[in-house]
Amino acid sequence: MNDFSPLRDIPILIGSFFVLTAAVGVLRFPDLYTRLHASSKLVTLGSAGIFLGAALELTEAAAFTRLAAILLFQFLTTPLSAYLIAQAAYLRALPPRLSGPDEWNQLGRHPQPGDEPPREDPAG
């Protein structure tokens, strides 16, 4: 009983590898930001491989169209939702595990009434 179809099975195996890598990344990465990156990017790529393999096996055009619509919806919503979650965590001052300061050196800190704007050096 050999039901190996390379056209179907290779994209599914590659997609499964990406999903497995995302699971390992979520377990091993140290903070929310890197875990979000692993889960959103790799699961999106992995599901693309799995959906592609399933779509190549199906013969009906309606099933292929539904899988393409699901994949398009996932490609549009998953990175956007990961970005919004990361932005909310950043604005709530959830610190990432960095060796130095963050990109804006603020960590989501809102300006306080007594804060002074940074002064520029007139000497250049």
N, C-alpha and C positions, 0 to 999 in steps of 0.2 A: 504494500500500500504506500506508494510514493506519490504524494500530492504536491510536489515542489514545483512552483511556478516562479521563475526568477523575476518576471515582470511585476508580480504581485508581492513576493516575499522579501525581496531586497529593500524596497522602500519601507516596508513595515518593520523590518529588522533595524534599519537605520533610525527610523522614528522611535522605536522602542529604546534604542541606545541613548538617544537624546533625552527621553523621558526618565530613564534610569539615571543618567548623569545629573539631571535636574533634581531628582530625589536625593542623590548623594550631596549635591551642592547645598540644598536646603538643610540637610543634617550637619554638614561640616563647616559652613561659612559662619563667621563670628557675629555678624550684626544683621539688622533688618534690611539694610540697603543692598548688601551683597546677596542675601537670600532672595530678595525680590528680583534681583537681576537674573539669578539662576532660574528661578521658577518661571518668570514671565518669558524670557527669551527662549530657553531650552524647551519648555513645554509647548510653546507655539511652534517651534521647528519640529519637534517630535510628532506633534499631532498632524503637521503637514505631511510628514512621511507616511504616517499611518493612514490618513485619509486618502493620500495619493495611491497607496497600495490597494486600499479597498475600492477606490473608484476605478482603478484599472481592471479589477476583477469583475465588477458589475457590468452587465450588458445593457441595462435600461438607461436611457438618456435622462429620465426624471430622477433616478437615484444619483447619477453623476452630478446633475445640476444642484440637487440638495446638498451633496457633500461639498461642492464648490462654494455654495452660499454659506454653509457653516464655517468653512475654512476662512472665507473672506471676512465674515463677522468676527471670528476669533482673531484674525490678524489686525483688525481695527480696534477691538476692545481690550485685548489683554495688555498690550504695551501702554495704552492710555490709562487703564486702571492701575497698573503698577506705578506709573509716573505720579498719579494723584495720591496713591498711598504713600509713596516716598516723599512727596511734597508736604503732605499733612504731617508726617513724622518729623520732617526737617523743621517745619514751622512750630511744632510743639517742642523743639529743641532736643530731640532724641539724638544723642551724639553717636556718630559713626566711630568705628574703631580705626582711627588714623594715627599715623606716626607724627604728623604735624597738624597745623591748623587747616580748617576746611577752606574751600575755594574763596569764599567771601569773608572768612574769618568772623562769622557772626553766629553760626549754628542756630539760625532761625530766631535770633533775639530781636524783638521789636524795639525801635528807638524809645528810650525813656525820656521824660520831660527834661532831665538835667544833662542829657548827653550833648556833647559838643560835636559838630562836624569835624572831620579830620582836616588839619591845616596843611596847606601845601608849602613846601620849602621855597622861599622866593629866590634862593640862589640857583635853583634848578636842579 
